[in-house]
Amino acid sequence: MVGDKLTLPFEVAYSEKPGMKTKSMKRLAVIVKPEHVTEIIASLKEMGLEATIYDVKGATKEKERIASGRGSGTFELAYTTRKVVATVVNSDSIDQVIERMKKAMAGEKAVVMVSPVEDLILI
């Protein structure tokens, strides 16, 4: 395993120095409700992509209600819980990946953040 070179599913080679091939890569981070994560992951797997999932909390206008105890009532949290699903794709296929995610979420709202990737390095 030590001598094997690992590659990502979208055929980007890890490198020791920045390369021109990875300059056209973008990182997509999608903020979604926890119940929609399985649909997003399934749509990414269909395209041959992998993802990393983060648990996050945010302070928004939308409040989350929690039931506590045996009929003692509910209370509102000061934050909402969300998931961030992050993946790296070629610049050429960003629109296709976002369209697939829209279809998978079936009209629910989400935030997609796109940022450039300088390089992918295996250490």
C-alpha positions as YAML, in Angstrom:
chain: A
units: angstrom
residues:
- id: 1
  name: MET
  ca: [0.00, 0.00, 0.00]
- id: 2
  name: VAL
  ca: [2.93, 2.35, 0.61]
- id: 3
  name: GLY
  ca: [4.02, 2.37, -3.05]
- id: 4
  name: ASP
  ca: [0.48, 2.63, -4.45]
- id: 5
  name: LYS
  ca: [-0.65, 6.00, -5.80]
- id: 6
  name: LEU
  ca: [-4.14, 6.93, -4.69]
- id: 7
  name: THR
  ca: [-6.47, 8.78, -7.02]
- id: 8
  name: LEU
  ca: [-9.83, 10.42, -6.56]
- id: 9
  name: PRO
  ca: [-12.87, 9.02, -8.38]
- id: 10
  name: PHE
  ca: [-12.80, 11.88, -10.87]
- id: 11
  name: GLU
  ca: [-9.27, 11.07, -12.06]
- id: 12
  name: VAL
  ca: [-7.27, 13.86, -10.45]
- id: 13
  name: ALA
  ca: [-3.81, 12.75, -9.46]
- id: 14
  name: TYR
  ca: [-2.47, 13.79, -6.08]
- id: 15
  name: SER
  ca: [0.76, 15.71, -6.42]
- id: 16
  name: GLU
  ca: [3.67, 17.12, -4.49]
- id: 17
  name: LYS
  ca: [3.52, 20.47, -6.34]
- id: 18
  name: PRO
  ca: [0.62, 22.51, -7.74]
- id: 19
  name: GLY
  ca: [-0.37, 21.29, -11.20]
- id: 20
  name: MET
  ca: [-2.33, 22.72, -14.09]
- id: 21
  name: LYS
  ca: [-4.84, 19.85, -14.05]
- id: 22
  name: THR
  ca: [-6.11, 20.70, -10.55]
- id: 23
  name: LYS
  ca: [-6.36, 24.43, -11.30]
- id: 24
  name: SER
  ca: [-9.72, 23.75, -12.97]
- id: 25
  name: MET
  ca: [-11.16, 22.09, -9.87]
- id: 26
  name: LYS
  ca: [-13.87, 23.61, -7.66]
- id: 27
  name: ARG
  ca: [-15.07, 22.71, -4.17]
- id: 28
  name: LEU
  ca: [-18.84, 22.58, -3.74]
- id: 29
  name: ALA
  ca: [-20.20, 22.89, -0.21]
- id: 30
  name: VAL
  ca: [-23.98, 22.50, 0.13]
- id: 31
  name: ILE
  ca: [-25.78, 23.50, 3.36]
- id: 32
  name: VAL
  ca: [-28.92, 21.37, 3.74]
- id: 33
  name: LYS
  ca: [-31.37, 20.15, 6.35]
- id: 34
  name: PRO
  ca: [-30.29, 16.80, 7.86]
- id: 35
  name: GLU
  ca: [-33.23, 14.93, 6.31]
- id: 36
  name: HIS
  ca: [-32.00, 15.71, 2.76]
- id: 37
  name: VAL
  ca: [-28.44, 14.43, 3.12]
- id: 38
  name: THR
  ca: [-29.22, 10.92, 1.84]
- id: 39
  name: GLU
  ca: [-30.70, 12.30, -1.41]
- id: 40
  name: ILE
  ca: [-27.68, 14.55, -1.98]
- id: 41
  name: ILE
  ca: [-25.22, 11.71, -1.32]
- id: 42
  name: ALA
  ca: [-27.15, 9.38, -3.65]
- id: 43
  name: SER
  ca: [-27.06, 11.94, -6.47]
- id: 44
  name: LEU
  ca: [-23.30, 12.42, -6.00]
- id: 45
  name: LYS
  ca: [-22.67, 8.67, -5.99]
- id: 46
  name: GLU
  ca: [-24.57, 8.34, -9.27]
- id: 47
  name: MET
  ca: [-22.05, 10.76, -10.78]
- id: 48
  name: GLY
  ca: [-19.09, 8.86, -9.31]
- id: 49
  name: LEU
  ca: [-18.27, 11.54, -6.74]
- id: 50
  name: GLU
  ca: [-17.47, 11.23, -3.06]
- id: 51
  name: ALA
  ca: [-18.34, 13.72, -0.32]
- id: 52
  name: THR
  ca: [-17.49, 14.82, 3.19]
- id: 53
  name: ILE
  ca: [-20.32, 15.62, 5.61]
- id: 54
  name: TYR
  ca: [-20.06, 18.17, 8.41]
- id: 55
  name: ASP
  ca: [-22.53, 18.87, 11.23]
- id: 56
  name: VAL
  ca: [-23.05, 22.61, 11.62]
- id: 57
  name: LYS
  ca: [-25.26, 25.02, 13.56]
- id: 58
  name: GLY
  ca: [-26.48, 28.36, 12.29]
- id: 59
  name: ALA
  ca: [-28.33, 31.37, 13.64]
- id: 60
  name: THR
  ca: [-31.07, 32.26, 11.17]
- id: 61
  name: LYS
  ca: [-34.58, 33.70, 11.09]
- id: 62
  name: GLU
  ca: [-35.91, 30.15, 11.09]
- id: 63
  name: LYS
  ca: [-36.23, 28.71, 14.60]
- id: 64
  name: GLU
  ca: [-36.04, 25.04, 15.53]
- id: 65
  name: ARG
  ca: [-38.50, 23.72, 18.12]
- id: 66
  name: ILE
  ca: [-37.56, 20.90, 20.49]
- id: 67
  name: ALA
  ca: [-39.98, 18.88, 22.60]
- id: 68
  name: SER
  ca: [-38.70, 18.14, 26.07]
- id: 69
  name: GLY
  ca: [-39.73, 15.64, 28.68]
- id: 70
  name: ARG
  ca: [-43.16, 14.12, 29.14]
- id: 71
  name: GLY
  ca: [-45.56, 16.75, 27.92]
- id: 72
  name: SER
  ca: [-43.68, 19.55, 29.61]
- id: 73
  name: GLY
  ca: [-43.74, 21.58, 26.44]
- id: 74
  name: THR
  ca: [-41.46, 22.77, 23.71]
- id: 75
  name: PHE
  ca: [-38.78, 25.41, 23.50]
- id: 76
  name: GLU
  ca: [-37.04, 27.20, 20.66]
- id: 77
  name: LEU
  ca: [-33.34, 26.82, 20.07]
- id: 78
  name: ALA
  ca: [-31.23, 29.88, 19.31]
- id: 79
  name: TYR
  ca: [-29.75, 27.99, 16.34]
- id: 80
  name: THR
  ca: [-30.75, 25.53, 13.64]
- id: 81
  name: THR
  ca: [-28.89, 22.30, 12.90]
- id: 82
  name: ARG
  ca: [-27.76, 21.71, 9.34]
- id: 83
  name: LYS
  ca: [-25.37, 19.49, 7.40]
- id: 84
  name: VAL
  ca: [-22.68, 20.62, 4.97]
- id: 85
  name: VAL
  ca: [-21.99, 18.18, 2.14]
- id: 86
  name: ALA
  ca: [-18.68, 19.04, 0.45]
- id: 87
  name: THR
  ca: [-17.13, 17.58, -2.70]
- id: 88
  name: VAL
  ca: [-14.55, 18.52, -5.35]
- id: 89
  name: VAL
  ca: [-15.50, 18.56, -9.05]
- id: 90
  name: ASN
  ca: [-14.11, 19.72, -12.40]
- id: 91
  name: SER
  ca: [-15.09, 23.26, -13.35]
- id: 92
  name: ASP
  ca: [-16.75, 21.90, -16.50]
- id: 93
  name: SER
  ca: [-19.27, 19.80, -14.57]
- id: 94
  name: ILE
  ca: [-20.33, 22.23, -11.81]
- id: 95
  name: ASP
  ca: [-23.66, 23.10, -13.45]
- id: 96
  name: GLN
  ca: [-24.48, 19.43, -14.00]
- id: 97
  name: VAL
  ca: [-23.73, 18.54, -10.36]
- id: 98
  name: ILE
  ca: [-25.84, 21.43, -9.05]
- id: 99
  name: GLU
  ca: [-28.77, 20.46, -11.30]
- id: 100
  name: ARG
  ca: [-28.61, 16.87, -10.02]
- id: 101
  name: MET
  ca: [-28.66, 18.15, -6.44]
- id: 102
  name: LYS
  ca: [-31.70, 20.35, -7.18]
- id: 103
  name: LYS
  ca: [-33.59, 17.35, -8.56]
- id: 104
  name: ALA
  ca: [-32.61, 15.21, -5.58]
- id: 105
  name: MET
  ca: [-33.89, 17.81, -3.10]
- id: 106
  name: ALA
  ca: [-37.26, 18.11, -4.87]
- id: 107
  name: GLY
  ca: [-37.81, 21.84, -4.40]
- id: 108
  name: GLU
  ca: [-36.32, 22.26, -0.91]
- id: 109
  name: LYS
  ca: [-34.00, 25.22, -0.39]
- id: 110
  name: ALA
  ca: [-30.26, 24.84, 0.09]
- id: 111
  name: VAL
  ca: [-27.16, 27.03, -0.09]
- id: 112
  name: VAL
  ca: [-24.37, 26.05, -2.49]
- id: 113
  name: MET
  ca: [-20.94, 27.60, -2.02]
- id: 114
  name: VAL
  ca: [-18.40, 27.27, -4.83]
- id: 115
  name: SER
  ca: [-14.72, 27.93, -4.19]
- id: 116
  name: PRO
  ca: [-11.54, 27.29, -6.21]
- id: 117
  name: VAL
  ca: [-9.15, 24.47, -5.36]
- id: 118
  name: GLU
  ca: [-5.48, 25.36, -5.55]
- id: 119
  name: ASP
  ca: [-4.21, 21.79, -5.48]
- id: 120
  name: LEU
  ca: [-4.86, 18.32, -4.04]
- id: 121
  name: ILE
  ca: [-1.88, 16.98, -2.13]
- id: 122
  name: LEU
  ca: [-1.60, 13.58, -0.44]
- id: 123
  name: ILE
  ca: [0.54, 13.78, 2.69]
...
